Structure formats: structure tokens, C-alpha cells
Amino acid sequence: MSCGEPHETDCSEVLDHLYEFLDHEMPDSDCTKFEVHFEECSPCLEKYGLEQAVKKLVKRCCGQDDVPTDLRSKVMGRIDLIRSGQAVPEQDVTTSETGRPAAATE
């Protein structure tokens, strides 16, 4: 997606890192660049608004569910691997080593 106009921060960069922005997981300087981009680019602003609404809806509908501790550990471990640049195995994080759903192994 792009509005076709030149921007200091490219639309593809903004959209690639949109969830980092939404989750407040980026440096303030990058947040400022994104905010400026949203002021200039209505397609990206629209995408931001849509993703923000989805995030709020998911939080409202699913935010109170308890996540099994072992599932949380597996997901966080996978995130750490991805952030460190290591290869990530193609195993489904919602299943145990036995192949059964993680919740069924408790």
C-alpha cells in the first residue's frame, strides 16, 4: 500500500513495523517518524486505525482469558529466537512434543 506520494519514511517501512508502533515497542524517535507519516499519508493512517480497532476488539473479547504457562513460555521463546535472528523450527507452538494440543497435556 502506498499513496504514491514521497515521504521521509516510506509507506512499506511504516506498514512493516505497524504493530511495533501500536504496541509501543519502538524508540520514541521512530514513533515520531511514524506519527509524521500518518499526518501526511491517509492510506497508512486508515490502516493504522483499522489495526488499532482490531487490537482493541481482541483485547476486549479475549483479554481476560488465562494463557497456559507452558504456551506463554513457548511463544516467548519463539519471539526471542526470531529477535536474535536464529532459525526458528516450524513446530506449532500450540502443540506439545506429543503432538497433542498444549492445554490437553496439563
C-alpha positions as CSV (number, residue, x, y, z in Angstrom):
1,M,0.0,0.0,0.0
2,S,1.2,3.4,-0.8
3,C,-0.4,6.8,-1.5
4,G,2.0,7.4,-4.3
5,E,3.5,10.5,-2.6
6,P,7.1,10.7,-1.5
7,H,7.6,10.6,2.3
8,E,10.6,10.8,4.6
9,T,9.5,7.5,6.0
10,D,8.4,5.0,3.3
11,C,4.9,3.5,3.5
12,S,6.3,0.0,3.4
13,E,8.5,0.7,6.4
14,V,5.5,2.1,8.3
15,L,3.3,-0.9,7.5
16,D,6.1,-3.4,8.2
17,H,6.5,-2.1,11.7
18,L,2.9,-1.0,12.4
19,Y,2.4,-3.5,15.3
20,E,5.7,-2.4,16.9
21,F,4.2,1.2,16.8
22,L,0.8,0.0,18.1
23,D,2.4,-2.0,20.9
24,H,4.8,0.9,21.9
25,E,7.8,-1.4,21.2
26,M,9.9,1.1,19.2
27,P,12.1,4.0,20.2
28,D,10.5,7.4,20.6
29,S,12.3,8.8,17.6
30,D,10.8,6.1,15.3
31,C,7.3,6.8,16.9
32,T,7.7,10.4,15.9
33,K,8.6,9.5,12.3
34,F,5.5,7.3,12.1
35,E,3.3,10.0,13.6
36,V,4.5,12.5,11.0
37,H,3.9,9.9,8.3
38,F,0.3,9.3,9.4
39,E,-0.3,13.0,9.3
40,E,0.9,13.0,5.6
41,C,-0.5,9.7,4.4
42,S,-4.2,8.9,4.6
43,P,-3.9,5.3,3.4
44,C,-1.4,4.4,6.1
45,L,-3.5,6.4,8.7
46,E,-6.5,4.3,7.6
47,K,-4.6,1.1,8.0
48,Y,-3.3,2.2,11.4
49,G,-6.9,3.0,12.5
50,L,-8.1,-0.4,11.3
51,E,-5.3,-2.3,13.1
52,Q,-5.8,-0.3,16.3
53,A,-9.5,-1.1,16.2
54,V,-8.9,-4.8,15.7
55,K,-6.4,-4.8,18.6
56,K,-8.9,-3.1,20.9
57,L,-11.6,-5.6,19.9
58,V,-9.3,-8.6,20.5
59,K,-8.3,-7.2,23.9
60,R,-12.0,-6.6,24.9
61,C,-13.1,-10.0,23.7
62,C,-10.1,-12.1,24.7
63,G,-8.1,-10.0,27.1
64,Q,-9.4,-11.8,30.2
65,D,-8.6,-15.3,29.1
66,D,-5.8,-17.0,31.0
67,V,-3.0,-18.3,28.8
68,P,-1.4,-21.6,29.9
69,T,2.0,-21.0,31.3
70,D,3.7,-23.5,29.0
71,L,2.1,-21.9,25.9
72,R,3.2,-18.5,27.0
73,S,6.8,-19.8,27.5
74,K,6.8,-21.4,24.1
75,V,5.6,-18.3,22.4
76,M,8.0,-16.0,24.3
77,G,10.9,-18.4,23.4
78,R,9.9,-18.3,19.7
79,I,9.8,-14.5,19.8
80,D,13.3,-14.4,21.5
81,L,14.6,-16.7,18.7
82,I,13.2,-14.5,16.0
83,R,14.5,-11.3,17.5
84,S,18.0,-12.9,17.9
85,G,18.0,-13.9,14.2
86,Q,18.3,-17.6,14.9
87,A,16.5,-20.2,12.8
88,V,13.0,-21.0,14.1
89,P,11.7,-24.5,14.0
90,E,8.5,-25.0,12.1
91,Q,6.7,-26.7,15.0
92,D,3.3,-25.4,16.0
93,V,3.7,-23.6,19.4
94,T,0.1,-24.7,20.4
95,T,1.0,-28.4,20.5
96,S,3.2,-30.3,22.8
97,E,6.1,-32.6,21.8
98,T,3.5,-35.4,21.7
99,G,1.5,-33.6,19.0
100,R,-1.5,-33.1,21.3
101,P,-2.8,-29.6,22.0
102,A,-0.8,-27.9,24.7
103,A,-3.9,-27.5,27.0
104,A,-4.6,-31.2,26.8
105,T,-1.1,-32.1,28.2
106,E,-1.7,-30.3,31.6
